[in-house]
Each structure stands twice: as C-alpha cells, then as structure tokens.
Amino acid sequence: EVQLVESGGGLVQTGGSLRLSCAASGFNFDDYAVGWFRQAPGKEREGVSCINSDGSTYYADSVKGRFTISRDNAKNTVYLQSNNLEPEDTAVYYCAADRNKWICSIPYLRWLGTYNYWGQGTRVTVSS
C-alpha cells in the first residue's frame, strides 16, 4: 500500500521552528521527487519547497532563507526544517511524490506536476 505520512506540525509562536517529516512507503521512494505544499484557510494550495531524487532543492520566494528541505533515502523520509516562522506560514502542510524525479527543476511543472501520491497533511499554526 502506498503511503505518505506527514508529522511534526503544531502550534508555535512567531519566530519559532518546526521540523516536518514526510515518511513514504509502498513505492520506490529513491526515484521520486517530493514537494511540500501548504493550504491556508480560504486560500488556494501553494508550493513551498521541492527536492529532486538527486537532492537538488527549490523553494518558493516566501520561504527562501527560512525553510530547508532534505531527504534521507535510507529512511524513505523527506524533511522540511521551518525556521523563523511567521503567522503567514499558518496552514496545513502536505507532502507529495512525483515519479518524474527531476520535476523540481522544471519551473512550469514544479508546483503543477502530476504528483502521483499525497499525504493527509499536518497542521502548522503560528501565533503572533
């Protein structure tokens, strides 16, 4: 059974940090690119960060310098280290895997690719 399971969300104050995890199972994780997305109440889903199978990384402008994406293929897990959090970062965060291992490198597909598998989301709330 294919699964992506996010964890690590919670309530933090402005300026705080969280590390989100995305644990994968049921498919060949090494060959997939993984993206982190978020959806705030009343807003459309947006791409946050993306990591290709080779570890190359990409970020939305809104999180550059504050968020760091990484992957541990031995653990089938992708992480999103989120520092200096702001109230605007409040959202449900989702990870998704795309079998195009280079999709993060393609600007017009980075956030709009097929993304074959999705997790259920983890909620991040940043209080001011």
PEFENNOR-V671114 format. One record per backbone hydrogen bond with DSSP energy under -1.0 kcal/mol. NH is the residue of the N-H (numbers start at 1). CO is the residue of the C=O. E is the energy in kcal/mol with one decimal. If there is no record, write none. Layout:
nh=NH co=CO e=E
nh=NH co=CO e=E
This chain:
nh=3 co=25 e=-2.7
nh=5 co=23 e=-2.3
nh=7 co=21 e=-1.9
nh=12 co=125 e=-2.7
nh=14 co=127 e=-1.9
nh=15 co=85 e=-3.3
nh=16 co=13 e=-2.4
nh=18 co=82 e=-2.2
nh=20 co=80 e=-2.5
nh=21 co=7 e=-2.6
nh=22 co=78 e=-2.1
nh=23 co=5 e=-2.6
nh=24 co=76 e=-3.1
nh=25 co=3 e=-2.0
nh=29 co=27 e=-1.9
nh=31 co=28 e=-1.8
nh=32 co=29 e=-2.0
nh=33 co=98 e=-2.4
nh=34 co=51 e=-2.5
nh=35 co=96 e=-2.8
nh=36 co=49 e=-3.3
nh=37 co=94 e=-3.2
nh=38 co=46 e=-2.4
nh=39 co=92 e=-2.1
nh=43 co=40 e=-2.3
nh=46 co=38 e=-2.7
nh=48 co=36 e=-3.0
nh=49 co=36 e=-1.5
nh=50 co=58 e=-2.2
nh=51 co=34 e=-2.7
nh=52 co=56 e=-2.6
nh=53 co=101 e=-1.8
nh=55 co=52 e=-1.6
nh=58 co=50 e=-2.1
nh=60 co=48 e=-2.6
nh=63 co=60 e=-1.7
nh=66 co=63 e=-2.3
nh=67 co=63 e=-2.2
nh=68 co=81 e=-2.4
nh=70 co=79 e=-1.8
nh=72 co=77 e=-3.1
nh=75 co=72 e=-1.1
nh=77 co=72 e=-1.9
nh=78 co=22 e=-2.1
nh=79 co=70 e=-3.0
nh=80 co=20 e=-2.4
nh=81 co=68 e=-3.1
nh=82 co=18 e=-3.3
nh=83 co=66 e=-2.3
nh=85 co=16 e=-2.5
nh=89 co=86 e=-2.5
nh=90 co=87 e=-1.8
nh=91 co=124 e=-1.9
nh=92 co=39 e=-2.2
nh=93 co=122 e=-3.1
nh=94 co=37 e=-2.8
nh=96 co=35 e=-2.2
nh=97 co=117 e=-2.2
nh=98 co=33 e=-2.8
nh=101 co=99 e=-1.2
nh=103 co=100 e=-2.0
nh=105 co=102 e=-2.1
nh=106 co=103 e=-1.6
nh=109 co=106 e=-2.0
nh=110 co=106 e=-2.0
nh=113 co=109 e=-1.5
nh=117 co=97 e=-1.8
nh=119 co=95 e=-2.2
nh=122 co=93 e=-2.1
nh=124 co=91 e=-3.0
nh=125 co=10 e=-2.8
nh=127 co=12 e=-2.9
